[in-house]
Amino acid sequence: MKTRFLVVLSIVFVLLLILDFELNSGKQANKDRTPPVGSPQEVQFISTLP
């Protein structure tokens, strides 16, 4: 019974680690994808609008 509990605990721990890594990498990707307000890309885009 104790061994099964340890196995479940380790699986949950690994899953949490993977989820945390996915969330962090996703946040980083979003940060890189969206330029901050007032960045050259955004100013250029606004200036091209009619």
BELSUL-V619069 format. One record per pair of residues at least 24 apart in sequence whose C-alpha atoms are under 10 Angstrom apart, sorted by the first residue. I is the first residue (numbers start at 1). J is the second residue. Records with the same first field share a line. If there is no record, write none. Layout:
I = J / J
This chain:
none
